[in-house]
Amino acid sequence: MPATQAQTERRNAARGSLLGIEYLPLSEINALLQLARKMNPLKPRPLLKGKRVFLLFYEASTRTRTSFEIAAKALGATTTVVLSSGSSVEKGESLLDTGYTLRAVGADVIVVRHPHSGAPHLMAQYLDIPVINAGDGMHEHPTQALLDAYTILRHKKKLTGLQVTIVGDVYHSRVARSAIHLFSKSGARITLCGPPELVPDVAATLVNGIRISRSCEEAIRGADIVMVLRVQRERLAGLKVNLSDYISRYQITMARLRLAKSDALLMHPGPIIRGLELTWDVADCPQSVIVEEVKNGVPLRMAVLARALGRAR
């Protein structure tokens, strides 16, 4: 009998891979968050001394790639960055053959970002080393969801019961998918907000209890967390999205943010586009933890790498 997706994910997780949040047990999520609290990039720990971490990126990245590299080095590992441009990928080499090559030259773990959903899962199926998903197509971005949860817990006692409002391009967002799964598992209440083209009704079926609102004001009112998503203009071909109308109805302004609770957190996975999904003053307001999210990506990814290679202590 073929293994179910959940069984496959659990088997891969047991080998140290982190491929997504959807099938990751809450106990594993909490363990990673607790481990991240023990990690301090300013006080290196040689837990991964002698290990080689390969960063295989088929898409552009600033925050994810650099924080994984810093995290690996803070744990004593050596890192090698492999970009699709300038590598044998440009000559037509398949993803699996690239993975076999990196394993052959000594990779102990591969962190991969790929434009196609499921690419890290394919690698994990055939390689005998941990694979960490750094974003696959429009599917998931598990470490972003984890670092967001880590950031929230630096300010809130728990995730359970929080009202989380996610505004923007949910349809194209792997960040949103991972966040929805994590917040749902943790007992938060989730509201999605945006135009039908970017927040289709089917999004409510991702997990039980999601609410969709077409009114930004209504969605934000009383929220504990306001997570803003980038409008992915590079993916809008064929969708009738009027950006002027989007700015008018869904841009996060200070007036709209004030409808949330007074101690609400303003989050954004980046890169932020000031003047489109949020205003300049919102991006830099006291409630904004956008820069803190970036900073927290390092200890969280230190925890992920340590777990992957069996050094979680």
LOROPA-31113 format. One record per residue (C-alpha): residue in one letter; x, y, z; chain; residue number from 1. Coordinates in Angstrom, 2 decimals, padded with zeros to 5 digits. Example, Ala and Ser with C-alpha at 12.3 -4.5 7.8 and 13.67 -1.06 7.14 Angstrom:
+--------+---------+---------+---------+--------+-----+
! residu !    east !   north !      up ! chaine ! num !
+--------+---------+---------+---------+--------+-----+
!      A !  012.30 ! -004.50 !  007.80 !      A !   1 !
!      S !  013.67 ! -001.06 !  007.14 !      A !   2 !
+--------+---------+---------+---------+--------+-----+
END
This chain:
+--------+---------+---------+---------+--------+-----+
! residu !    east !   north !      up ! chaine ! num !
+--------+---------+---------+---------+--------+-----+
!      M !  000.00 !  000.00 !  000.00 !      A !   1 !
!      P !  001.51 !  003.36 ! -001.03 !      A !   2 !
!      A !  002.53 !  005.66 !  001.82 !      A !   3 !
!      T !  000.29 !  008.66 !  002.42 !      A !   4 !
!      Q !  001.69 !  012.17 !  002.14 !      A !   5 !
!      A !  001.58 !  012.48 !  005.92 !      A !   6 !
!      Q !  003.53 !  009.23 !  006.37 !      A !   7 !
!      T !  006.12 !  010.31 !  003.81 !      A !   8 !
!      E !  006.53 !  013.69 !  005.51 !      A !   9 !
!      R !  006.95 !  012.04 !  008.91 !      A !  10 !
!      R !  009.59 !  009.69 !  007.52 !      A !  11 !
!      N !  011.49 !  012.59 !  005.97 !      A !  12 !
!      A !  011.23 !  014.55 !  009.22 !      A !  13 !
!      A !  012.73 !  011.62 !  011.09 !      A !  14 !
!      R !  015.73 !  011.85 !  008.76 !      A !  15 !
!      G !  016.14 !  015.54 !  009.64 !      A !  16 !
!      S !  014.44 !  017.10 !  006.63 !      A !  17 !
!      L !  012.09 !  020.07 !  007.04 !      A !  18 !
!      L !  009.79 !  020.21 !  004.02 !      A !  19 !
!      G !  006.67 !  021.95 !  005.27 !      A !  20 !
!      I !  004.42 !  022.84 !  008.17 !      A !  21 !
!      E !  001.24 !  021.11 !  006.97 !      A !  22 !
!      Y !  002.27 !  017.66 !  008.19 !      A !  23 !
!      L !  004.67 !  018.73 !  010.94 !      A !  24 !
!      P !  003.29 !  017.81 !  014.39 !      A !  25 !
!      L !  002.73 !  020.63 !  016.83 !      A !  26 !
!      S !  005.17 !  018.94 !  019.21 !      A !  27 !
!      E !  007.92 !  019.27 !  016.57 !      A !  28 !
!      I !  007.02 !  022.91 !  015.96 !      A !  29 !
!      N !  007.22 !  023.70 !  019.67 !      A !  30 !
!      A !  010.51 !  021.80 !  020.02 !      A !  31 !
!      L !  012.08 !  023.87 !  017.24 !      A !  32 !
!      L !  010.82 !  027.11 !  018.79 !      A !  33 !
!      Q !  012.23 !  026.10 !  022.17 !      A !  34 !
!      L !  015.56 !  025.15 !  020.61 !      A !  35 !
!      A !  015.74 !  028.48 !  018.81 !      A !  36 !
!      R !  015.59 !  030.25 !  022.19 !      A !  37 !
!      K !  018.87 !  028.57 !  023.08 !      A !  38 !
!      M !  020.63 !  029.78 !  019.94 !      A !  39 !
!      N !  022.65 !  032.98 !  019.94 !      A !  40 !
!      P !  024.49 !  033.85 !  016.72 !      A !  41 !
!      L !  026.69 !  036.26 !  018.68 !      A !  42 !
!      K !  027.96 !  033.35 !  020.78 !      A !  43 !
!      P !  028.91 !  030.66 !  018.24 !      A !  44 !
!      R !  028.42 !  027.02 !  019.23 !      A !  45 !
!      P !  030.47 !  024.43 !  017.29 !      A !  46 !
!      L !  027.59 !  021.94 !  017.16 !      A !  47 !
!      L !  028.09 !  021.47 !  013.42 !      A !  48 !
!      K !  031.87 !  021.65 !  013.28 !      A !  49 !
!      G !  033.10 !  019.68 !  010.28 !      A !  50 !
!      K !  029.67 !  019.65 !  008.62 !      A !  51 !
!      R !  029.02 !  021.08 !  005.15 !      A !  52 !
!      V !  025.81 !  023.00 !  004.45 !      A !  53 !
!      F !  024.99 !  023.62 !  000.78 !      A !  54 !
!      L !  022.60 !  026.43 ! -000.12 !      A !  55 !
!      L !  020.98 !  025.60 ! -003.47 !      A !  56 !
!      F !  018.95 !  028.58 ! -004.65 !      A !  57 !
!      Y !  017.07 !  028.60 ! -007.95 !      A !  58 !
!      E !  015.33 !  031.87 ! -007.03 !      A !  59 !
!      A !  016.52 !  035.23 ! -005.75 !      A !  60 !
!      S !  016.77 !  035.63 ! -001.99 !      A !  61 !
!      T !  018.26 !  038.05 !  000.51 !      A !  62 !
!      R !  016.85 !  037.29 !  003.96 !      A !  63 !
!      T !  016.50 !  033.51 !  003.73 !      A !  64 !
!      R !  019.82 !  032.77 !  002.06 !      A !  65 !
!      T !  021.95 !  035.08 !  004.18 !      A !  66 !
!      S !  020.34 !  034.02 !  007.45 !      A !  67 !
!      F !  020.83 !  030.32 !  006.66 !      A !  68 !
!      E !  024.47 !  031.04 !  005.82 !      A !  69 !
!      I !  025.05 !  033.02 !  009.02 !      A !  70 !
!      A !  023.20 !  030.35 !  011.03 !      A !  71 !
!      A !  025.35 !  027.56 !  009.63 !      A !  72 !
!      K !  028.58 !  029.43 !  010.28 !      A !  73 !
!      A !  027.50 !  030.33 !  013.82 !      A !  74 !
!      L !  027.21 !  026.58 !  014.44 !      A !  75 !
!      G !  030.68 !  025.92 !  013.06 !      A !  76 !
!      A !  029.66 !  024.48 !  009.68 !      A !  77 !
!      T !  031.15 !  025.44 !  006.34 !      A !  78 !
!      T !  028.78 !  026.74 !  003.68 !      A !  79 !
!      T !  028.71 !  026.66 ! -000.10 !      A !  80 !
!      V !  026.22 !  028.71 ! -002.10 !      A !  81 !
!      V !  025.07 !  027.25 ! -005.42 !      A !  82 !
!      L !  022.94 !  029.49 ! -007.64 !      A !  83 !
!      S !  021.10 !  028.30 ! -010.73 !      A !  84 !
!      S !  022.81 !  031.03 ! -012.75 !      A !  85 !
!      G !  026.44 !  030.13 ! -013.37 !      A !  86 !
!      S !  025.97 !  026.46 ! -012.46 !      A !  87 !
!      S !  025.29 !  023.33 ! -014.49 !      A !  88 !
!      V !  021.59 !  024.03 ! -014.06 !      A !  89 !
!      E !  021.97 !  026.47 ! -016.95 !      A !  90 !
!      K !  023.20 !  023.55 ! -019.06 !      A !  91 !
!      G !  020.07 !  021.55 ! -018.38 !      A !  92 !
!      E !  021.13 !  019.49 ! -015.37 !      A !  93 !
!      S !  018.12 !  018.08 ! -013.51 !      A !  94 !
!      L !  017.34 !  018.88 ! -009.90 !      A !  95 !
!      L !  018.12 !  015.33 ! -008.79 !      A !  96 !
!      D !  021.44 !  015.22 ! -010.63 !      A !  97 !
!      T !  022.39 !  018.52 ! -009.02 !      A !  98 !
!      G !  021.47 !  017.00 ! -005.66 !      A !  99 !
!      Y !  023.52 !  013.86 ! -006.35 !      A ! 100 !
!      T !  026.47 !  016.07 ! -007.33 !      A ! 101 !
!      L !  026.31 !  018.13 ! -004.14 !      A ! 102 !
!      R !  026.05 !  014.97 ! -002.05 !      A ! 103 !
!      A !  029.04 !  013.46 ! -003.87 !      A ! 104 !
!      V !  031.24 !  016.46 ! -003.09 !      A ! 105 !
!      G !  030.42 !  016.28 !  000.60 !      A ! 106 !
!      A !  027.10 !  017.98 !  001.40 !      A ! 107 !
!      D !  025.74 !  016.96 !  004.81 !      A ! 108 !
!      V !  022.53 !  018.95 !  004.37 !      A ! 109 !
!      I !  021.01 !  020.83 !  001.43 !      A ! 110 !
!      V !  018.90 !  023.96 !  001.85 !      A ! 111 !
!      V !  016.94 !  024.44 ! -001.37 !      A ! 112 !
!      R !  014.73 !  027.17 ! -002.82 !      A ! 113 !
!      H !  012.99 !  026.29 ! -006.06 !      A ! 114 !
!      P !  010.27 !  027.85 ! -008.26 !      A ! 115 !
!      H !  008.39 !  024.54 ! -008.54 !      A ! 116 !
!      S !  006.20 !  023.23 ! -005.73 !      A ! 117 !
!      G !  007.40 !  019.89 ! -004.41 !      A ! 118 !
!      A !  011.03 !  020.21 ! -005.52 !      A ! 119 !
!      P !  012.48 !  019.77 ! -001.99 !      A ! 120 !
!      H !  010.19 !  016.77 ! -001.44 !      A ! 121 !
!      L !  011.60 !  015.12 ! -004.58 !      A ! 122 !
!      M !  015.16 !  015.65 ! -003.38 !      A ! 123 !
!      A !  014.37 !  014.30 !  000.08 !      A ! 124 !
!      Q !  012.87 !  011.19 ! -001.48 !      A ! 125 !
!      Y !  016.09 !  010.24 ! -003.28 !      A ! 126 !
!      L !  018.93 !  011.71 ! -001.21 !      A ! 127 !
!      D !  020.26 !  010.15 !  001.99 !      A ! 128 !
!      I !  020.86 !  013.51 !  003.70 !      A ! 129 !
!      P !  018.48 !  016.08 !  005.19 !      A ! 130 !
!      V !  016.81 !  018.54 !  002.83 !      A ! 131 !
!      I !  015.44 !  021.83 !  004.11 !      A ! 132 !
!      N !  012.77 !  023.69 !  002.18 !      A ! 133 !
!      A !  013.67 !  027.37 !  001.81 !      A ! 134 !
!      G !  010.58 !  028.01 ! -000.32 !      A ! 135 !
!      D !  009.09 !  025.90 ! -003.10 !      A ! 136 !
!      G !  006.95 !  027.65 ! -005.70 !      A ! 137 !
!      M !  003.56 !  028.69 ! -004.34 !      A ! 138 !
!      H !  003.57 !  025.80 ! -001.84 !      A ! 139 !
!      E !  005.34 !  026.39 !  001.49 !      A ! 140 !
!      H !  008.08 !  028.34 !  003.26 !      A ! 141 !
!      P !  008.30 !  026.54 !  006.61 !      A ! 142 !
!      T !  011.18 !  028.41 !  008.22 !      A ! 143 !
!      Q !  009.44 !  031.74 !  007.60 !      A ! 144 !
!      A !  006.36 !  030.53 !  009.47 !      A ! 145 !
!      L !  008.54 !  029.26 !  012.30 !      A ! 146 !
!      L !  010.50 !  032.49 !  012.63 !      A ! 147 !
!      D !  007.24 !  034.46 !  012.58 !      A ! 148 !
!      A !  005.90 !  032.32 !  015.42 !      A ! 149 !
!      Y !  009.20 !  032.76 !  017.26 !      A ! 150 !
!      T !  008.92 !  036.53 !  016.82 !      A ! 151 !
!      I !  005.33 !  036.65 !  018.07 !      A ! 152 !
!      L !  006.26 !  034.63 !  021.16 !      A ! 153 !
!      R !  008.89 !  037.22 !  022.03 !      A ! 154 !
!      H !  005.98 !  039.60 !  022.58 !      A ! 155 !
!      K !  002.95 !  037.42 !  023.39 !      A ! 156 !
!      K !  002.64 !  034.65 !  025.98 !      A ! 157 !
!      K !  001.16 !  032.14 !  023.56 !      A ! 158 !
!      L ! -000.28 !  031.74 !  020.08 !      A ! 159 !
!      T ! -003.48 !  030.09 !  021.26 !      A ! 160 !
!      G ! -006.43 !  032.46 !  021.04 !      A ! 161 !
!      L ! -004.66 !  035.19 !  019.08 !      A ! 162 !
!      Q ! -006.55 !  036.84 !  016.24 !      A ! 163 !
!      V ! -004.22 !  036.78 !  013.22 !      A ! 164 !
!      T ! -005.21 !  038.82 !  010.16 !      A ! 165 !
!      I ! -003.32 !  038.14 !  006.93 !      A ! 166 !
!      V ! -003.76 !  040.82 !  004.27 !      A ! 167 !
!      G ! -002.63 !  040.69 !  000.66 !      A ! 168 !
!      D ! -001.64 !  038.20 ! -002.02 !      A ! 169 !
!      V ! -002.55 !  034.92 ! -000.32 !      A ! 170 !
!      Y ! -003.09 !  033.14 ! -003.64 !      A ! 171 !
!      H !  000.59 !  033.27 ! -004.64 !      A ! 172 !
!      S !  002.08 !  033.18 ! -001.14 !      A ! 173 !
!      R !  003.98 !  030.16 !  000.16 !      A ! 174 !
!      V !  004.53 !  032.22 !  003.32 !      A ! 175 !
!      A !  000.77 !  032.44 !  003.87 !      A ! 176 !
!      R !  000.26 !  028.71 !  003.43 !      A ! 177 !
!      S !  002.89 !  027.79 !  006.00 !      A ! 178 !
!      A !  001.67 !  030.49 !  008.39 !      A ! 179 !
!      I ! -001.94 !  029.33 !  008.10 !      A ! 180 !
!      H ! -000.98 !  025.75 !  008.94 !      A ! 181 !
!      L !  001.20 !  026.79 !  011.88 !      A ! 182 !
!      F ! -001.26 !  029.27 !  013.40 !      A ! 183 !
!      S ! -004.13 !  026.84 !  012.98 !      A ! 184 !
!      K ! -002.23 !  024.03 !  014.72 !      A ! 185 !
!      S ! -001.39 !  026.46 !  017.54 !      A ! 186 !
!      G ! -004.99 !  027.49 !  018.19 !      A ! 187 !
!      A ! -004.95 !  030.99 !  016.70 !      A ! 188 !
!      R ! -007.94 !  032.43 !  014.84 !      A ! 189 !
!      I ! -007.19 !  033.37 !  011.24 !      A ! 190 !
!      T ! -008.77 !  035.96 !  008.97 !      A ! 191 !
!      L ! -007.66 !  036.37 !  005.36 !      A ! 192 !
!      C ! -008.27 !  039.67 !  003.61 !      A ! 193 !
!      G ! -007.87 !  040.81 !  000.02 !      A ! 194 !
!      P ! -009.63 !  040.96 ! -003.35 !      A ! 195 !
!      P ! -011.09 !  037.72 ! -004.74 !      A ! 196 !
!      E ! -008.27 !  037.46 ! -007.30 !      A ! 197 !
!      L ! -005.67 !  037.33 ! -004.52 !      A ! 198 !
!      V ! -007.74 !  035.71 ! -001.76 !      A ! 199 !
!      P ! -010.06 !  033.26 ! -003.53 !      A ! 200 !
!      D ! -012.90 !  031.68 ! -001.57 !      A ! 201 !
!      V ! -011.16 !  028.29 ! -001.82 !      A ! 202 !
!      A ! -008.50 !  029.61 !  000.60 !      A ! 203 !
!      A ! -011.01 !  029.06 !  003.38 !      A ! 204 !
!      T ! -010.70 !  025.31 !  002.85 !      A ! 205 !
!      L ! -006.97 !  025.17 !  003.68 !      A ! 206 !
!      V ! -007.76 !  024.51 !  007.34 !      A ! 207 !
!      N ! -010.92 !  024.54 !  009.42 !      A ! 208 !
!      G ! -012.09 !  027.85 !  010.82 !      A ! 209 !
!      I ! -010.49 !  030.32 !  008.41 !      A ! 210 !
!      R ! -012.54 !  033.42 !  007.79 !      A ! 211 !
!      I ! -012.32 !  035.55 !  004.64 !      A ! 212 !
!      S ! -013.11 !  039.26 !  004.65 !      A ! 213 !
!      R ! -013.22 !  041.65 !  001.70 !      A ! 214 !
!      S ! -013.12 !  044.67 !  004.02 !      A ! 215 !
!      C ! -009.68 !  045.61 !  005.30 !      A ! 216 !
!      E ! -011.17 !  047.65 !  008.13 !      A ! 217 !
!      E ! -013.41 !  044.81 !  009.27 !      A ! 218 !
!      A ! -010.59 !  042.25 !  009.07 !      A ! 219 !
!      I ! -008.11 !  044.29 !  011.10 !      A ! 220 !
!      R ! -010.49 !  045.47 !  013.80 !      A ! 221 !
!      G ! -009.46 !  043.85 !  017.08 !      A ! 222 !
!      A ! -006.55 !  041.86 !  015.59 !      A ! 223 !
!      D ! -003.55 !  040.84 !  017.69 !      A ! 224 !
!      I ! -001.35 !  040.25 !  014.65 !      A ! 225 !
!      V ! -001.55 !  041.98 !  011.27 !      A ! 226 !
!      M !  000.55 !  040.14 !  008.72 !      A ! 227 !
!      V !  000.96 !  041.92 !  005.41 !      A ! 228 !
!      L !  001.96 !  040.02 !  002.28 !      A ! 229 !
!      R !  003.83 !  041.33 ! -000.74 !      A ! 230 !
!      V !  001.75 !  041.75 ! -003.87 !      A ! 231 !
!      Q !  003.68 !  039.49 ! -006.22 !      A ! 232 !
!      R !  003.45 !  041.57 ! -009.36 !      A ! 233 !
!      E !  005.67 !  039.14 ! -011.25 !      A ! 234 !
!      R !  002.91 !  036.50 ! -010.90 !      A ! 235 !
!      L ! -000.10 !  038.66 ! -011.77 !      A ! 236 !
!      A ! -000.16 !  037.90 ! -015.50 !      A ! 237 !
!      G ! -003.68 !  036.88 ! -016.45 !      A ! 238 !
!      L ! -005.22 !  038.19 ! -013.21 !      A ! 239 !
!      K ! -007.31 !  041.34 ! -013.33 !      A ! 240 !
!      V ! -005.80 !  043.13 ! -010.36 !      A ! 241 !
!      N ! -006.06 !  046.91 ! -010.39 !      A ! 242 !
!      L ! -003.17 !  048.09 ! -008.23 !      A ! 243 !
!      S ! -004.68 !  051.55 ! -007.71 !      A ! 244 !
!      D ! -007.85 !  049.92 ! -006.43 !      A ! 245 !
!      Y ! -005.78 !  047.56 ! -004.29 !      A ! 246 !
!      I ! -003.96 !  050.49 ! -002.67 !      A ! 247 !
!      S ! -007.25 !  052.24 ! -002.00 !      A ! 248 !
!      R ! -008.95 !  049.23 ! -000.42 !      A ! 249 !
!      Y ! -006.21 !  047.07 !  001.10 !      A ! 250 !
!      Q ! -003.04 !  049.09 !  001.68 !      A ! 251 !
!      I ! -002.17 !  049.11 !  005.39 !      A ! 252 !
!      T ! -002.16 !  052.70 !  006.61 !      A ! 253 !
!      M ! -001.81 !  053.98 !  010.14 !      A ! 254 !
!      A ! -005.55 !  054.69 !  010.21 !      A ! 255 !
!      R ! -006.28 !  051.06 !  009.40 !      A ! 256 !
!      L ! -003.62 !  049.69 !  011.75 !      A ! 257 !
!      R ! -005.16 !  051.66 !  014.63 !      A ! 258 !
!      L ! -008.26 !  049.47 !  014.29 !      A ! 259 !
!      A ! -006.21 !  046.54 !  015.62 !      A ! 260 !
!      K ! -005.50 !  046.14 !  019.31 !      A ! 261 !
!      S ! -003.20 !  048.75 !  020.80 !      A ! 262 !
!      D ! -000.49 !  046.13 !  021.34 !      A ! 263 !
!      A ! -000.95 !  044.45 !  017.96 !      A ! 264 !
!      L !  002.15 !  043.44 !  015.99 !      A ! 265 !
!      L !  002.64 !  044.48 !  012.36 !      A ! 266 !
!      M !  004.48 !  041.79 !  010.39 !      A ! 267 !
!      H !  005.72 !  041.31 !  006.83 !      A ! 268 !
!      P !  007.92 !  038.50 !  005.47 !      A ! 269 !
!      G !  009.66 !  040.84 !  003.03 !      A ! 270 !
!      P !  010.67 !  042.17 !  000.73 !      A ! 271 !
!      I !  008.34 !  045.04 !  001.54 !      A ! 272 !
!      I !  007.16 !  047.37 ! -001.19 !      A ! 273 !
!      R !  006.54 !  050.71 !  000.50 !      A ! 274 !
!      G !  003.68 !  052.60 ! -001.05 !      A ! 275 !
!      L !  001.92 !  049.47 ! -002.31 !      A ! 276 !
!      E !  000.97 !  046.97 !  000.38 !      A ! 277 !
!      L !  001.81 !  049.34 !  003.24 !      A ! 278 !
!      T !  002.74 !  052.96 !  003.75 !      A ! 279 !
!      W !  006.16 !  054.22 !  004.75 !      A ! 280 !
!      D !  005.05 !  055.22 !  008.26 !      A ! 281 !
!      V !  003.44 !  051.85 !  008.91 !      A ! 282 !
!      A !  006.62 !  050.00 !  007.92 !      A ! 283 !
!      D !  008.60 !  051.96 !  010.54 !      A ! 284 !
!      C !  005.96 !  052.35 !  013.25 !      A ! 285 !
!      P !  006.53 !  051.16 !  016.84 !      A ! 286 !
!      Q !  004.25 !  048.16 !  016.28 !      A ! 287 !
!      S !  006.30 !  046.95 !  013.33 !      A ! 288 !
!      V !  008.46 !  043.88 !  013.97 !      A ! 289 !
!      I !  009.53 !  043.53 !  010.33 !      A ! 290 !
!      V !  013.24 !  044.03 !  011.04 !      A ! 291 !
!      E !  012.97 !  041.83 !  014.12 !      A ! 292 !
!      E !  011.60 !  039.03 !  011.95 !      A ! 293 !
!      V !  014.74 !  039.19 !  009.83 !      A ! 294 !
!      K !  016.97 !  039.13 !  012.91 !      A ! 295 !
!      N !  015.07 !  036.19 !  014.42 !      A ! 296 !
!      G !  015.55 !  034.19 !  011.24 !      A ! 297 !
!      V !  019.12 !  033.43 !  012.31 !      A ! 298 !
!      P !  018.53 !  031.66 !  015.66 !      A ! 299 !
!      L !  015.48 !  029.90 !  014.22 !      A ! 300 !
!      R !  017.47 !  028.57 !  011.27 !      A ! 301 !
!      M !  020.31 !  027.62 !  013.62 !      A ! 302 !
!      A !  017.76 !  025.43 !  015.40 !      A ! 303 !
!      V !  016.55 !  023.92 !  012.12 !      A ! 304 !
!      L !  020.09 !  023.06 !  011.02 !      A ! 305 !
!      A !  021.04 !  021.62 !  014.41 !      A ! 306 !
!      R !  017.91 !  019.46 !  014.39 !      A ! 307 !
!      A !  018.57 !  018.33 !  010.83 !      A ! 308 !
!      L !  021.99 !  016.98 !  011.73 !      A ! 309 !
!      G !  021.01 !  015.49 !  015.09 !      A ! 310 !
!      R !  022.69 !  018.17 !  017.20 !      A ! 311 !
!      A !  019.54 !  019.58 !  018.85 !      A ! 312 !
!      R !  020.73 !  020.45 !  022.31 !      A ! 313 !
+--------+---------+---------+---------+--------+-----+
END
